[in-house]
């Protein structure tokens, strides 16, 4: 069984999660490092329900943080 960490970019609508994209750990990218590099934007006027979640190798969500729409867009394009 392949086990790997992942990041999800999602948008909160009411009580629903709309997944916009994901990144998986691989030999070429480490999602934990990516997680640490993404700024935490709780007090930003650009925060409008966009969030980034970090999942462990077993698929459990271990952390999430609000991100700006610009950060979400940048993450999804990269």
mmJSON file of the N, C-alpha and C atoms, coordinates in Angstrom:
{"data_MODEL":{"atom_site":{
"group_PDB":["ATOM","ATOM","ATOM","ATOM","ATOM","ATOM","ATOM","ATOM","ATOM","ATOM","ATOM","ATOM","ATOM","ATOM","ATOM","ATOM","ATOM","ATOM","ATOM","ATOM","ATOM","ATOM","ATOM","ATOM","ATOM","ATOM","ATOM","ATOM","ATOM","ATOM","ATOM","ATOM","ATOM","ATOM","ATOM","ATOM","ATOM","ATOM","ATOM","ATOM","ATOM","ATOM","ATOM","ATOM","ATOM","ATOM","ATOM","ATOM","ATOM","ATOM","ATOM","ATOM","ATOM","ATOM","ATOM","ATOM","ATOM","ATOM","ATOM","ATOM","ATOM","ATOM","ATOM","ATOM","ATOM","ATOM","ATOM","ATOM","ATOM","ATOM","ATOM","ATOM","ATOM","ATOM","ATOM","ATOM","ATOM","ATOM","ATOM","ATOM","ATOM","ATOM","ATOM","ATOM","ATOM","ATOM","ATOM","ATOM","ATOM","ATOM","ATOM","ATOM","ATOM","ATOM","ATOM","ATOM","ATOM","ATOM","ATOM","ATOM","ATOM","ATOM","ATOM","ATOM","ATOM","ATOM","ATOM","ATOM","ATOM","ATOM","ATOM","ATOM","ATOM","ATOM","ATOM","ATOM","ATOM","ATOM","ATOM","ATOM","ATOM","ATOM","ATOM","ATOM","ATOM","ATOM","ATOM","ATOM","ATOM","ATOM","ATOM","ATOM","ATOM","ATOM","ATOM","ATOM","ATOM","ATOM","ATOM","ATOM","ATOM","ATOM","ATOM","ATOM","ATOM","ATOM","ATOM","ATOM","ATOM","ATOM","ATOM","ATOM","ATOM","ATOM","ATOM","ATOM","ATOM","ATOM","ATOM","ATOM","ATOM","ATOM","ATOM","ATOM","ATOM","ATOM","ATOM","ATOM","ATOM","ATOM","ATOM","ATOM","ATOM","ATOM","ATOM","ATOM","ATOM","ATOM","ATOM","ATOM","ATOM","ATOM","ATOM","ATOM","ATOM","ATOM","ATOM","ATOM","ATOM","ATOM","ATOM","ATOM","ATOM","ATOM","ATOM","ATOM","ATOM","ATOM","ATOM","ATOM","ATOM","ATOM","ATOM","ATOM","ATOM","ATOM","ATOM","ATOM","ATOM","ATOM","ATOM","ATOM","ATOM","ATOM","ATOM","ATOM","ATOM","ATOM","ATOM","ATOM","ATOM","ATOM","ATOM","ATOM","ATOM","ATOM","ATOM","ATOM","ATOM","ATOM","ATOM","ATOM","ATOM","ATOM"],
"id":[1,2,3,4,5,6,7,8,9,10,11,12,13,14,15,16,17,18,19,20,21,22,23,24,25,26,27,28,29,30,31,32,33,34,35,36,37,38,39,40,41,42,43,44,45,46,47,48,49,50,51,52,53,54,55,56,57,58,59,60,61,62,63,64,65,66,67,68,69,70,71,72,73,74,75,76,77,78,79,80,81,82,83,84,85,86,87,88,89,90,91,92,93,94,95,96,97,98,99,100,101,102,103,104,105,106,107,108,109,110,111,112,113,114,115,116,117,118,119,120,121,122,123,124,125,126,127,128,129,130,131,132,133,134,135,136,137,138,139,140,141,142,143,144,145,146,147,148,149,150,151,152,153,154,155,156,157,158,159,160,161,162,163,164,165,166,167,168,169,170,171,172,173,174,175,176,177,178,179,180,181,182,183,184,185,186,187,188,189,190,191,192,193,194,195,196,197,198,199,200,201,202,203,204,205,206,207,208,209,210,211,212,213,214,215,216,217,218,219,220,221,222,223,224,225,226,227,228,229,230,231,232,233,234],
"type_symbol":["N","C","C","N","C","C","N","C","C","N","C","C","N","C","C","N","C","C","N","C","C","N","C","C","N","C","C","N","C","C","N","C","C","N","C","C","N","C","C","N","C","C","N","C","C","N","C","C","N","C","C","N","C","C","N","C","C","N","C","C","N","C","C","N","C","C","N","C","C","N","C","C","N","C","C","N","C","C","N","C","C","N","C","C","N","C","C","N","C","C","N","C","C","N","C","C","N","C","C","N","C","C","N","C","C","N","C","C","N","C","C","N","C","C","N","C","C","N","C","C","N","C","C","N","C","C","N","C","C","N","C","C","N","C","C","N","C","C","N","C","C","N","C","C","N","C","C","N","C","C","N","C","C","N","C","C","N","C","C","N","C","C","N","C","C","N","C","C","N","C","C","N","C","C","N","C","C","N","C","C","N","C","C","N","C","C","N","C","C","N","C","C","N","C","C","N","C","C","N","C","C","N","C","C","N","C","C","N","C","C","N","C","C","N","C","C","N","C","C","N","C","C","N","C","C","N","C","C","N","C","C","N","C","C"],
"label_atom_id":["N","CA","C","N","CA","C","N","CA","C","N","CA","C","N","CA","C","N","CA","C","N","CA","C","N","CA","C","N","CA","C","N","CA","C","N","CA","C","N","CA","C","N","CA","C","N","CA","C","N","CA","C","N","CA","C","N","CA","C","N","CA","C","N","CA","C","N","CA","C","N","CA","C","N","CA","C","N","CA","C","N","CA","C","N","CA","C","N","CA","C","N","CA","C","N","CA","C","N","CA","C","N","CA","C","N","CA","C","N","CA","C","N","CA","C","N","CA","C","N","CA","C","N","CA","C","N","CA","C","N","CA","C","N","CA","C","N","CA","C","N","CA","C","N","CA","C","N","CA","C","N","CA","C","N","CA","C","N","CA","C","N","CA","C","N","CA","C","N","CA","C","N","CA","C","N","CA","C","N","CA","C","N","CA","C","N","CA","C","N","CA","C","N","CA","C","N","CA","C","N","CA","C","N","CA","C","N","CA","C","N","CA","C","N","CA","C","N","CA","C","N","CA","C","N","CA","C","N","CA","C","N","CA","C","N","CA","C","N","CA","C","N","CA","C","N","CA","C","N","CA","C","N","CA","C","N","CA","C","N","CA","C","N","CA","C","N","CA","C","N","CA","C"],
"label_alt_id":[null,null,null,null,null,null,null,null,null,null,null,null,null,null,null,null,null,null,null,null,null,null,null,null,null,null,null,null,null,null,null,null,null,null,null,null,null,null,null,null,null,null,null,null,null,null,null,null,null,null,null,null,null,null,null,null,null,null,null,null,null,null,null,null,null,null,null,null,null,null,null,null,null,null,null,null,null,null,null,null,null,null,null,null,null,null,null,null,null,null,null,null,null,null,null,null,null,null,null,null,null,null,null,null,null,null,null,null,null,null,null,null,null,null,null,null,null,null,null,null,null,null,null,null,null,null,null,null,null,null,null,null,null,null,null,null,null,null,null,null,null,null,null,null,null,null,null,null,null,null,null,null,null,null,null,null,null,null,null,null,null,null,null,null,null,null,null,null,null,null,null,null,null,null,null,null,null,null,null,null,null,null,null,null,null,null,null,null,null,null,null,null,null,null,null,null,null,null,null,null,null,null,null,null,null,null,null,null,null,null,null,null,null,null,null,null,null,null,null,null,null,null,null,null,null,null,null,null,null,null,null,null,null,null],
"label_comp_id":["UNK","UNK","UNK","UNK","UNK","UNK","UNK","UNK","UNK","UNK","UNK","UNK","UNK","UNK","UNK","UNK","UNK","UNK","UNK","UNK","UNK","UNK","UNK","UNK","UNK","UNK","UNK","UNK","UNK","UNK","UNK","UNK","UNK","UNK","UNK","UNK","UNK","UNK","UNK","UNK","UNK","UNK","UNK","UNK","UNK","UNK","UNK","UNK","UNK","UNK","UNK","UNK","UNK","UNK","UNK","UNK","UNK","UNK","UNK","UNK","UNK","UNK","UNK","UNK","UNK","UNK","UNK","UNK","UNK","UNK","UNK","UNK","UNK","UNK","UNK","UNK","UNK","UNK","UNK","UNK","UNK","UNK","UNK","UNK","UNK","UNK","UNK","UNK","UNK","UNK","UNK","UNK","UNK","UNK","UNK","UNK","UNK","UNK","UNK","UNK","UNK","UNK","UNK","UNK","UNK","UNK","UNK","UNK","UNK","UNK","UNK","UNK","UNK","UNK","UNK","UNK","UNK","UNK","UNK","UNK","UNK","UNK","UNK","UNK","UNK","UNK","UNK","UNK","UNK","UNK","UNK","UNK","UNK","UNK","UNK","UNK","UNK","UNK","UNK","UNK","UNK","UNK","UNK","UNK","UNK","UNK","UNK","UNK","UNK","UNK","UNK","UNK","UNK","UNK","UNK","UNK","UNK","UNK","UNK","UNK","UNK","UNK","UNK","UNK","UNK","UNK","UNK","UNK","UNK","UNK","UNK","UNK","UNK","UNK","UNK","UNK","UNK","UNK","UNK","UNK","UNK","UNK","UNK","UNK","UNK","UNK","UNK","UNK","UNK","UNK","UNK","UNK","UNK","UNK","UNK","UNK","UNK","UNK","UNK","UNK","UNK","UNK","UNK","UNK","UNK","UNK","UNK","UNK","UNK","UNK","UNK","UNK","UNK","UNK","UNK","UNK","UNK","UNK","UNK","UNK","UNK","UNK","UNK","UNK","UNK","UNK","UNK","UNK","UNK","UNK","UNK","UNK","UNK","UNK"],
"label_asym_id":["A","A","A","A","A","A","A","A","A","A","A","A","A","A","A","A","A","A","A","A","A","A","A","A","A","A","A","A","A","A","A","A","A","A","A","A","A","A","A","A","A","A","A","A","A","A","A","A","A","A","A","A","A","A","A","A","A","A","A","A","A","A","A","A","A","A","A","A","A","A","A","A","A","A","A","A","A","A","A","A","A","A","A","A","A","A","A","A","A","A","A","A","A","A","A","A","A","A","A","A","A","A","A","A","A","A","A","A","A","A","A","A","A","A","A","A","A","A","A","A","A","A","A","A","A","A","A","A","A","A","A","A","A","A","A","A","A","A","A","A","A","A","A","A","A","A","A","A","A","A","A","A","A","A","A","A","A","A","A","A","A","A","A","A","A","A","A","A","A","A","A","A","A","A","A","A","A","A","A","A","A","A","A","A","A","A","A","A","A","A","A","A","A","A","A","A","A","A","A","A","A","A","A","A","A","A","A","A","A","A","A","A","A","A","A","A","A","A","A","A","A","A","A","A","A","A","A","A","A","A","A","A","A","A"],
"label_entity_id":["1","1","1","1","1","1","1","1","1","1","1","1","1","1","1","1","1","1","1","1","1","1","1","1","1","1","1","1","1","1","1","1","1","1","1","1","1","1","1","1","1","1","1","1","1","1","1","1","1","1","1","1","1","1","1","1","1","1","1","1","1","1","1","1","1","1","1","1","1","1","1","1","1","1","1","1","1","1","1","1","1","1","1","1","1","1","1","1","1","1","1","1","1","1","1","1","1","1","1","1","1","1","1","1","1","1","1","1","1","1","1","1","1","1","1","1","1","1","1","1","1","1","1","1","1","1","1","1","1","1","1","1","1","1","1","1","1","1","1","1","1","1","1","1","1","1","1","1","1","1","1","1","1","1","1","1","1","1","1","1","1","1","1","1","1","1","1","1","1","1","1","1","1","1","1","1","1","1","1","1","1","1","1","1","1","1","1","1","1","1","1","1","1","1","1","1","1","1","1","1","1","1","1","1","1","1","1","1","1","1","1","1","1","1","1","1","1","1","1","1","1","1","1","1","1","1","1","1","1","1","1","1","1","1"],
"label_seq_id":[1,1,1,2,2,2,3,3,3,4,4,4,5,5,5,6,6,6,7,7,7,8,8,8,9,9,9,10,10,10,11,11,11,12,12,12,13,13,13,14,14,14,15,15,15,16,16,16,17,17,17,18,18,18,19,19,19,20,20,20,21,21,21,22,22,22,23,23,23,24,24,24,25,25,25,26,26,26,27,27,27,28,28,28,29,29,29,30,30,30,31,31,31,32,32,32,33,33,33,34,34,34,35,35,35,36,36,36,37,37,37,38,38,38,39,39,39,40,40,40,41,41,41,42,42,42,43,43,43,44,44,44,45,45,45,46,46,46,47,47,47,48,48,48,49,49,49,50,50,50,51,51,51,52,52,52,53,53,53,54,54,54,55,55,55,56,56,56,57,57,57,58,58,58,59,59,59,60,60,60,61,61,61,62,62,62,63,63,63,64,64,64,65,65,65,66,66,66,67,67,67,68,68,68,69,69,69,70,70,70,71,71,71,72,72,72,73,73,73,74,74,74,75,75,75,76,76,76,77,77,77,78,78,78],
"pdbx_PDB_ins_code":[null,null,null,null,null,null,null,null,null,null,null,null,null,null,null,null,null,null,null,null,null,null,null,null,null,null,null,null,null,null,null,null,null,null,null,null,null,null,null,null,null,null,null,null,null,null,null,null,null,null,null,null,null,null,null,null,null,null,null,null,null,null,null,null,null,null,null,null,null,null,null,null,null,null,null,null,null,null,null,null,null,null,null,null,null,null,null,null,null,null,null,null,null,null,null,null,null,null,null,null,null,null,null,null,null,null,null,null,null,null,null,null,null,null,null,null,null,null,null,null,null,null,null,null,null,null,null,null,null,null,null,null,null,null,null,null,null,null,null,null,null,null,null,null,null,null,null,null,null,null,null,null,null,null,null,null,null,null,null,null,null,null,null,null,null,null,null,null,null,null,null,null,null,null,null,null,null,null,null,null,null,null,null,null,null,null,null,null,null,null,null,null,null,null,null,null,null,null,null,null,null,null,null,null,null,null,null,null,null,null,null,null,null,null,null,null,null,null,null,null,null,null,null,null,null,null,null,null,null,null,null,null,null,null],
"Cartn_x":[0.843,0.0,0.887,0.601,1.336,0.848,1.781,1.424,2.154,1.439,2.07,1.213,1.894,1.21,0.65,-0.34,-0.88,-1.389,-1.508,-2.101,-3.346,-4.397,-5.618,-5.88,-6.162,-6.65,-8.153,-8.882,-10.336,-10.978,-12.264,-13.059,-14.251,-14.524,-15.649,-16.889,-17.944,-19.241,-20.25,-20.784,-21.665,-20.906,-21.394,-20.678,-20.012,-19.902,-19.34,-17.906,-17.115,-15.762,-15.789,-15.344,-15.206,-13.715,-13.235,-11.816,-11.442,-10.424,-9.971,-8.735,-7.936,-6.728,-5.986,-4.997,-4.208,-2.785,-1.898,-0.503,-0.103,0.583,1.037,2.544,3.024,4.469,5.033,6.222,6.911,8.405,9.177,10.623,10.959,10.072,10.334,9.768,8.811,8.233,7.863,8.06,7.75,6.62,5.437,4.279,4.385,5.129,5.299,6.092,7.129,7.881,7.005,6.188,5.266,4.294,3.802,2.876,3.485,4.746,5.418,5.674,5.807,6.096,4.857,3.69,2.451,2.078,1.88,1.559,0.167,0.038,-1.207,-1.901,-3.093,-3.738,-5.044,-5.119,-6.37,-6.832,-5.937,-6.325,-6.333,-6.108,-6.042,-7.443,-7.588,-8.858,-9.092,-8.02,-8.136,-8.66,-8.768,-9.265,-10.779,-11.222,-12.651,-13.126,-12.616,-13.06,-12.11,-10.985,-10.001,-9.141,-8.876,-8.09,-7.135,-6.098,-5.12,-5.042,-5.228,-5.195,-4.035,-3.393,-2.29,-2.786,-2.545,-2.948,-1.708,-1.749,-0.614,-0.675,0.288,0.381,-0.829,-1.552,-2.729,-4.019,-3.918,-5.091,-5.859,-5.3,-5.957,-5.541,-6.505,-6.191,-5.512,-4.302,-3.562,-3.461,-3.737,-3.694,-4.381,-4.896,-5.389,-5.254,-5.199,-5.065,-5.736,-6.228,-6.828,-5.738,-6.042,-5.108,-5.864,-5.126,-5.758,-6.104,-6.969,-7.324,-6.093,-5.22,-3.976,-3.063,-2.945,-2.133,-2.732,-4.053,-4.726,-4.471,-4.598,-4.387,-2.949,-2.0,-0.592,-0.273,-0.83,-0.617,-1.188,-2.368,-3.026,-2.334,-1.679,-0.968,0.395,0.964,2.324,2.328],
"Cartn_y":[-1.182,0.0,1.242,2.164,3.418,4.351,4.857,5.766,7.068,8.166,9.458,10.566,11.611,12.79,13.586,14.438,15.283,16.596,17.572,18.862,19.019,19.568,19.882,21.373,21.988,23.363,23.252,23.894,23.788,25.104,25.175,26.37,25.969,26.739,26.429,27.174,26.424,26.975,26.408,27.268,26.837,25.805,24.59,23.549,22.539,22.865,21.959,22.333,21.322,21.52,21.29,22.286,22.133,22.039,20.851,20.632,21.242,22.098,22.787,22.135,21.467,20.817,20.129,19.321,18.609,18.441,18.21,17.902,16.727,15.769,14.581,14.626,14.083,13.964,13.0,13.302,12.429,12.665,12.024,12.247,13.683,14.332,15.689,16.792,16.493,17.527,16.962,17.782,17.426,18.335,17.784,18.615,19.237,18.63,19.219,20.525,20.529,21.756,22.797,22.361,23.284,23.891,23.064,23.509,24.656,24.476,25.486,26.781,26.71,27.889,28.728,28.132,28.863,29.752,31.055,31.971,31.733,31.971,31.856,33.206,33.296,34.57,34.809,34.511,34.657,36.108,37.064,38.463,39.245,38.577,39.245,39.517,40.642,40.964,40.04,39.387,38.481,37.101,36.82,35.511,35.466,34.562,34.455,33.011,32.207,30.819,29.817,30.272,29.352,28.795,27.483,26.829,25.822,25.493,24.498,23.479,22.2,21.125,20.19,19.756,18.803,17.462,16.405,15.05,14.186,13.281,12.392,11.188,10.29,9.106,8.182,8.249,7.395,8.059,9.26,9.94,10.761,10.959,11.774,13.231,14.116,15.541,15.914,16.447,16.773,18.278,19.087,20.542,21.213,22.412,23.226,24.688,25.542,26.965,27.762,28.94,29.81,30.415,30.544,31.156,32.177,33.101,34.106,33.492,34.153,33.702,33.732,34.693,34.777,33.601,33.215,32.056,30.777,30.645,29.46,29.363,30.478,30.503,30.146,30.698,30.416,28.942,28.397,26.985,26.09,26.414,25.584,25.662,26.766,26.904,26.219,26.071,25.508,24.065],
"Cartn_z":[0.0,0.0,0.0,-0.888,-0.968,0.124,0.917,2.002,1.777,1.835,1.665,2.255,2.68,3.198,2.032,2.343,1.289,1.858,0.974,1.273,0.425,1.008,0.261,0.36,-0.772,-0.799,-0.957,-0.067,-0.123,0.261,-0.031,0.229,1.078,2.116,2.996,2.534,2.234,1.859,2.841,3.703,4.79,5.615,5.692,6.446,5.51,4.242,3.241,2.894,2.522,2.009,0.507,-0.245,-1.691,-1.973,-2.354,-2.594,-3.945,-3.928,-5.132,-5.743,-4.916,-5.418,-4.299,-4.684,-3.694,-4.192,-3.252,-3.556,-2.683,-3.276,-2.567,-2.377,-1.274,-1.075,-2.095,-2.565,-3.508,-3.359,-4.22,-4.213,-4.584,-5.332,-5.829,-4.957,-4.099,-3.236,-1.874,-0.871,0.505,0.966,1.171,1.5,2.894,3.797,5.127,4.999,4.185,3.925,3.25,2.309,1.63,2.641,3.563,4.605,5.41,5.798,6.616,5.851,4.545,3.733,3.432,3.488,3.178,4.359,4.113,5.216,5.796,7.067,7.828,7.742,7.154,6.844,7.589,8.865,9.615,9.69,9.803,9.963,8.658,7.567,6.274,5.724,5.078,4.422,3.229,2.756,1.605,1.983,3.28,3.712,3.525,2.667,2.362,2.38,3.286,3.369,2.749,2.201,1.634,2.75,2.673,3.723,3.096,3.849,3.453,4.58,4.251,5.247,4.978,6.049,5.98,6.508,5.736,6.101,6.285,7.281,7.515,6.583,6.746,5.887,5.988,7.103,7.29,6.817,6.246,5.72,6.725,7.933,8.952,8.806,8.92,8.881,10.195,10.111,11.329,11.567,10.554,10.727,9.555,9.806,8.701,9.094,8.086,8.354,7.246,7.603,6.594,5.717,4.436,3.501,2.658,2.08,1.226,-0.125,-0.864,-2.203,-3.105,-2.903,-3.7,-3.406,-2.144,-1.773,-2.339,-2.264,-2.821,-4.327,-5.022,-6.461,-6.801,-6.063,-6.283,-6.051,-4.987,-4.673,-5.776,-6.271,-7.278,-8.635,-8.92,-10.185,-10.158,-8.961,-8.834,-8.868],
"occupancy":[1.0,1.0,1.0,1.0,1.0,1.0,1.0,1.0,1.0,1.0,1.0,1.0,1.0,1.0,1.0,1.0,1.0,1.0,1.0,1.0,1.0,1.0,1.0,1.0,1.0,1.0,1.0,1.0,1.0,1.0,1.0,1.0,1.0,1.0,1.0,1.0,1.0,1.0,1.0,1.0,1.0,1.0,1.0,1.0,1.0,1.0,1.0,1.0,1.0,1.0,1.0,1.0,1.0,1.0,1.0,1.0,1.0,1.0,1.0,1.0,1.0,1.0,1.0,1.0,1.0,1.0,1.0,1.0,1.0,1.0,1.0,1.0,1.0,1.0,1.0,1.0,1.0,1.0,1.0,1.0,1.0,1.0,1.0,1.0,1.0,1.0,1.0,1.0,1.0,1.0,1.0,1.0,1.0,1.0,1.0,1.0,1.0,1.0,1.0,1.0,1.0,1.0,1.0,1.0,1.0,1.0,1.0,1.0,1.0,1.0,1.0,1.0,1.0,1.0,1.0,1.0,1.0,1.0,1.0,1.0,1.0,1.0,1.0,1.0,1.0,1.0,1.0,1.0,1.0,1.0,1.0,1.0,1.0,1.0,1.0,1.0,1.0,1.0,1.0,1.0,1.0,1.0,1.0,1.0,1.0,1.0,1.0,1.0,1.0,1.0,1.0,1.0,1.0,1.0,1.0,1.0,1.0,1.0,1.0,1.0,1.0,1.0,1.0,1.0,1.0,1.0,1.0,1.0,1.0,1.0,1.0,1.0,1.0,1.0,1.0,1.0,1.0,1.0,1.0,1.0,1.0,1.0,1.0,1.0,1.0,1.0,1.0,1.0,1.0,1.0,1.0,1.0,1.0,1.0,1.0,1.0,1.0,1.0,1.0,1.0,1.0,1.0,1.0,1.0,1.0,1.0,1.0,1.0,1.0,1.0,1.0,1.0,1.0,1.0,1.0,1.0,1.0,1.0,1.0,1.0,1.0,1.0,1.0,1.0,1.0,1.0,1.0,1.0,1.0,1.0,1.0,1.0,1.0,1.0],
"B_iso_or_equiv":[0.0,0.0,0.0,0.0,0.0,0.0,0.0,0.0,0.0,0.0,0.0,0.0,0.0,0.0,0.0,0.0,0.0,0.0,0.0,0.0,0.0,0.0,0.0,0.0,0.0,0.0,0.0,0.0,0.0,0.0,0.0,0.0,0.0,0.0,0.0,0.0,0.0,0.0,0.0,0.0,0.0,0.0,0.0,0.0,0.0,0.0,0.0,0.0,0.0,0.0,0.0,0.0,0.0,0.0,0.0,0.0,0.0,0.0,0.0,0.0,0.0,0.0,0.0,0.0,0.0,0.0,0.0,0.0,0.0,0.0,0.0,0.0,0.0,0.0,0.0,0.0,0.0,0.0,0.0,0.0,0.0,0.0,0.0,0.0,0.0,0.0,0.0,0.0,0.0,0.0,0.0,0.0,0.0,0.0,0.0,0.0,0.0,0.0,0.0,0.0,0.0,0.0,0.0,0.0,0.0,0.0,0.0,0.0,0.0,0.0,0.0,0.0,0.0,0.0,0.0,0.0,0.0,0.0,0.0,0.0,0.0,0.0,0.0,0.0,0.0,0.0,0.0,0.0,0.0,0.0,0.0,0.0,0.0,0.0,0.0,0.0,0.0,0.0,0.0,0.0,0.0,0.0,0.0,0.0,0.0,0.0,0.0,0.0,0.0,0.0,0.0,0.0,0.0,0.0,0.0,0.0,0.0,0.0,0.0,0.0,0.0,0.0,0.0,0.0,0.0,0.0,0.0,0.0,0.0,0.0,0.0,0.0,0.0,0.0,0.0,0.0,0.0,0.0,0.0,0.0,0.0,0.0,0.0,0.0,0.0,0.0,0.0,0.0,0.0,0.0,0.0,0.0,0.0,0.0,0.0,0.0,0.0,0.0,0.0,0.0,0.0,0.0,0.0,0.0,0.0,0.0,0.0,0.0,0.0,0.0,0.0,0.0,0.0,0.0,0.0,0.0,0.0,0.0,0.0,0.0,0.0,0.0,0.0,0.0,0.0,0.0,0.0,0.0,0.0,0.0,0.0,0.0,0.0,0.0],
"pdbx_formal_charge":[null,null,null,null,null,null,null,null,null,null,null,null,null,null,null,null,null,null,null,null,null,null,null,null,null,null,null,null,null,null,null,null,null,null,null,null,null,null,null,null,null,null,null,null,null,null,null,null,null,null,null,null,null,null,null,null,null,null,null,null,null,null,null,null,null,null,null,null,null,null,null,null,null,null,null,null,null,null,null,null,null,null,null,null,null,null,null,null,null,null,null,null,null,null,null,null,null,null,null,null,null,null,null,null,null,null,null,null,null,null,null,null,null,null,null,null,null,null,null,null,null,null,null,null,null,null,null,null,null,null,null,null,null,null,null,null,null,null,null,null,null,null,null,null,null,null,null,null,null,null,null,null,null,null,null,null,null,null,null,null,null,null,null,null,null,null,null,null,null,null,null,null,null,null,null,null,null,null,null,null,null,null,null,null,null,null,null,null,null,null,null,null,null,null,null,null,null,null,null,null,null,null,null,null,null,null,null,null,null,null,null,null,null,null,null,null,null,null,null,null,null,null,null,null,null,null,null,null,null,null,null,null,null,null],
"auth_seq_id":[1,1,1,2,2,2,3,3,3,4,4,4,5,5,5,6,6,6,7,7,7,8,8,8,9,9,9,10,10,10,11,11,11,12,12,12,13,13,13,14,14,14,15,15,15,16,16,16,17,17,17,18,18,18,19,19,19,20,20,20,21,21,21,22,22,22,23,23,23,24,24,24,25,25,25,26,26,26,27,27,27,28,28,28,29,29,29,30,30,30,31,31,31,32,32,32,33,33,33,34,34,34,35,35,35,36,36,36,37,37,37,38,38,38,39,39,39,40,40,40,41,41,41,42,42,42,43,43,43,44,44,44,45,45,45,46,46,46,47,47,47,48,48,48,49,49,49,50,50,50,51,51,51,52,52,52,53,53,53,54,54,54,55,55,55,56,56,56,57,57,57,58,58,58,59,59,59,60,60,60,61,61,61,62,62,62,63,63,63,64,64,64,65,65,65,66,66,66,67,67,67,68,68,68,69,69,69,70,70,70,71,71,71,72,72,72,73,73,73,74,74,74,75,75,75,76,76,76,77,77,77,78,78,78],
"auth_comp_id":["UNK","UNK","UNK","UNK","UNK","UNK","UNK","UNK","UNK","UNK","UNK","UNK","UNK","UNK","UNK","UNK","UNK","UNK","UNK","UNK","UNK","UNK","UNK","UNK","UNK","UNK","UNK","UNK","UNK","UNK","UNK","UNK","UNK","UNK","UNK","UNK","UNK","UNK","UNK","UNK","UNK","UNK","UNK","UNK","UNK","UNK","UNK","UNK","UNK","UNK","UNK","UNK","UNK","UNK","UNK","UNK","UNK","UNK","UNK","UNK","UNK","UNK","UNK","UNK","UNK","UNK","UNK","UNK","UNK","UNK","UNK","UNK","UNK","UNK","UNK","UNK","UNK","UNK","UNK","UNK","UNK","UNK","UNK","UNK","UNK","UNK","UNK","UNK","UNK","UNK","UNK","UNK","UNK","UNK","UNK","UNK","UNK","UNK","UNK","UNK","UNK","UNK","UNK","UNK","UNK","UNK","UNK","UNK","UNK","UNK","UNK","UNK","UNK","UNK","UNK","UNK","UNK","UNK","UNK","UNK","UNK","UNK","UNK","UNK","UNK","UNK","UNK","UNK","UNK","UNK","UNK","UNK","UNK","UNK","UNK","UNK","UNK","UNK","UNK","UNK","UNK","UNK","UNK","UNK","UNK","UNK","UNK","UNK","UNK","UNK","UNK","UNK","UNK","UNK","UNK","UNK","UNK","UNK","UNK","UNK","UNK","UNK","UNK","UNK","UNK","UNK","UNK","UNK","UNK","UNK","UNK","UNK","UNK","UNK","UNK","UNK","UNK","UNK","UNK","UNK","UNK","UNK","UNK","UNK","UNK","UNK","UNK","UNK","UNK","UNK","UNK","UNK","UNK","UNK","UNK","UNK","UNK","UNK","UNK","UNK","UNK","UNK","UNK","UNK","UNK","UNK","UNK","UNK","UNK","UNK","UNK","UNK","UNK","UNK","UNK","UNK","UNK","UNK","UNK","UNK","UNK","UNK","UNK","UNK","UNK","UNK","UNK","UNK","UNK","UNK","UNK","UNK","UNK","UNK"],
"auth_asym_id":["A","A","A","A","A","A","A","A","A","A","A","A","A","A","A","A","A","A","A","A","A","A","A","A","A","A","A","A","A","A","A","A","A","A","A","A","A","A","A","A","A","A","A","A","A","A","A","A","A","A","A","A","A","A","A","A","A","A","A","A","A","A","A","A","A","A","A","A","A","A","A","A","A","A","A","A","A","A","A","A","A","A","A","A","A","A","A","A","A","A","A","A","A","A","A","A","A","A","A","A","A","A","A","A","A","A","A","A","A","A","A","A","A","A","A","A","A","A","A","A","A","A","A","A","A","A","A","A","A","A","A","A","A","A","A","A","A","A","A","A","A","A","A","A","A","A","A","A","A","A","A","A","A","A","A","A","A","A","A","A","A","A","A","A","A","A","A","A","A","A","A","A","A","A","A","A","A","A","A","A","A","A","A","A","A","A","A","A","A","A","A","A","A","A","A","A","A","A","A","A","A","A","A","A","A","A","A","A","A","A","A","A","A","A","A","A","A","A","A","A","A","A","A","A","A","A","A","A","A","A","A","A","A","A"],
"auth_atom_id":["N","CA","C","N","CA","C","N","CA","C","N","CA","C","N","CA","C","N","CA","C","N","CA","C","N","CA","C","N","CA","C","N","CA","C","N","CA","C","N","CA","C","N","CA","C","N","CA","C","N","CA","C","N","CA","C","N","CA","C","N","CA","C","N","CA","C","N","CA","C","N","CA","C","N","CA","C","N","CA","C","N","CA","C","N","CA","C","N","CA","C","N","CA","C","N","CA","C","N","CA","C","N","CA","C","N","CA","C","N","CA","C","N","CA","C","N","CA","C","N","CA","C","N","CA","C","N","CA","C","N","CA","C","N","CA","C","N","CA","C","N","CA","C","N","CA","C","N","CA","C","N","CA","C","N","CA","C","N","CA","C","N","CA","C","N","CA","C","N","CA","C","N","CA","C","N","CA","C","N","CA","C","N","CA","C","N","CA","C","N","CA","C","N","CA","C","N","CA","C","N","CA","C","N","CA","C","N","CA","C","N","CA","C","N","CA","C","N","CA","C","N","CA","C","N","CA","C","N","CA","C","N","CA","C","N","CA","C","N","CA","C","N","CA","C","N","CA","C","N","CA","C","N","CA","C","N","CA","C","N","CA","C","N","CA","C","N","CA","C","N","CA","C"],
"pdbx_PDB_model_num":[1,1,1,1,1,1,1,1,1,1,1,1,1,1,1,1,1,1,1,1,1,1,1,1,1,1,1,1,1,1,1,1,1,1,1,1,1,1,1,1,1,1,1,1,1,1,1,1,1,1,1,1,1,1,1,1,1,1,1,1,1,1,1,1,1,1,1,1,1,1,1,1,1,1,1,1,1,1,1,1,1,1,1,1,1,1,1,1,1,1,1,1,1,1,1,1,1,1,1,1,1,1,1,1,1,1,1,1,1,1,1,1,1,1,1,1,1,1,1,1,1,1,1,1,1,1,1,1,1,1,1,1,1,1,1,1,1,1,1,1,1,1,1,1,1,1,1,1,1,1,1,1,1,1,1,1,1,1,1,1,1,1,1,1,1,1,1,1,1,1,1,1,1,1,1,1,1,1,1,1,1,1,1,1,1,1,1,1,1,1,1,1,1,1,1,1,1,1,1,1,1,1,1,1,1,1,1,1,1,1,1,1,1,1,1,1,1,1,1,1,1,1,1,1,1,1,1,1,1,1,1,1,1,1]
}}}
